[in-house]
Amino acid sequence: MAQHRQHHQPGASACGGWKRGAAAQAIGRSRGGLTTKVHLVVDALGLPLAFRITEGQRHDSVPAPELIAETNPLCLLGDKAYSSHTIRALLAEKHCTAVIPSSRSWINPPTYDKELYKARSEVECTFNLLKQARRFATRYEKTLRNYAAVVALGCMLLWLRI
């Protein structure tokens, strides 16, 4: 038996088709629960230059092209997640040296400088410094705007440390 309130709905939502929900706030689902990824580009001293925030299940290579375009690097050190033909072509187009190990799926893997790749630890050290702030490490903010402000403040504090 249908009830009267089921038949008199106004139709489409009043939000006008805006993107809503967890994906709009960069909250994703993964094995560990609700997660968020912060993609960070740092300089040789480990100081943040640019960042993007995505859902936890989003692949690392998705925000990479816009981060590369924003920072315009001369040399990019990345892990195996950034080893794709598109990213390598973009770096070659910008005359940027790619120091990225290839994944095992490559038939003819490109070479990279293993000694220079050791400097990639600066990125991990930067994340370690940022995660000392509890608000960064455990995302308390519900909205993407507020969490991006927390990340920006953390990056700013790293710049002020010098």
N, C-alpha and C positions, 0 to 999 in steps of 0.2 A: 504494500500500500504506500503510495507516494504521499509525501507531505507537501503542504502548500509552499513552504520556503524553498523547495528544490526547483520550482518552476518559474520563479520570478527573479532570476539572477540578471544583473545589468549587462552581462556579456563580457567583453574584454576587460582586463584590469585597468584601473584608473592610472596606472603608472605610465601609460603611453608606450609600452614595449621596452622600457629600460631594462638593462641587464641587472638582475637581482640575484641574491643568494650568495652562497659561499664562494663560487668561482669569481664573482665580481669583487670580492674582498681578498682574493688570492689565498683562500683557504682550501687546501686540497686533501684528498683522501689517499692514504698510503697504508702500508702494513702496520705502522705504529699509531695510526689514528689520524687526526686532523693535523696537517703539516703545512708549512710555508717554506719556500726557498728564497734565499737572498743571493743574487748573482752579483759579484763584485769584481771590478777592475781596479787593480792597484798599480802604483808605479814601482820603481826599483827599490825604494825605501820602505815599501809596504803601506804607503798612504793611499787611501781610497780616492779614486778619480770619478767613478760612476757606479751606480747600482740599479738593479731592477729586482722587483719582488714578484714571484710567481707562485702558483699552487705547488704543493709538494710533489704531485705526480708529473708535472711538466718537465720535459727533457731539458737538460742544460743548454743544448744547442739552439733552442728556440729564441731566447732573448739575446743570444750572442751577436747576431748581425747588427742590431741597433746599438749595442754597447761598443762594438768595434767602430761603427760609424761615428759615434759620439766622442770617443777618445782618440781615434786616429793614431794607433800605436806604430812604432817602428819595429818592435819585436814583441810577439805574443807568446807567453808561456801558458799552456793549458794542459789539463789532464785528458785522458782518452775519450771522455764524453764529447770533447770539442773536435775530435778527429773525424771530420766529414768532408766530402768533396766540396760542398757549398762554402763552408767556412774557409777551407784552404784556398778556394778560388777567389773569395772575397779578400783574403789577406794578400794573395799574389797580385790582385788588381791594385791594392793600395801600397804595393812594394814593401810589405811587412814580412819579416822573417817569422815563420811558424815553427815554434819549438813545441811540438805536440806529438807524443807517442801515438802510434796507430793501434787500433784495436786488432784483435787476432783475426777478425774476419777479412782483413785486407789481403789480397793475393800478392801484390807487389807493394809492401809498405814503404812510404817515404821515410827518408832518414831524418834524424834530428840530432841536435847537439846535446849529448847526455850530461855534460858538465854544466852547460847553461841551464838545463832543465832542473838541476838541483836548486836553483834560485827560486823555483816555484814555491818553496816552503814559506816565502814571504807572505803569500796569500793566506796560507793556513795560520801563520802567526797573527796576521791582521784579524782573521775571524776569531782567533783565540782571545785577542784583546777586546774585540767587540762583545764577545759572549761573556766577558766578566761582568758586564752590565746585565742584571737579571731581567730587566724589561726587554732587552734584545733577545736574550737566550730563550725565554719562555714567553712567547707572544701573548701579552695580556690584552692588547688592543683588539677590538672587534673589527674596526674598519681599516681598510688598506691605507687610507689617508693618514690616520693616526700612527699606524705602524711604520709607514714610510718616514714620518717625522721623527720617530724614535731612531730609525736607522740613520737618517741624516744627522741627527744630533750626535750619535755615536761616532760617525765619520768625522764630524766637525771637531769633536774632542780629540780624535787621533791627530788631526792637523794642528791643533793647538798645543799638543804635547811637545812639538819640536822646539 
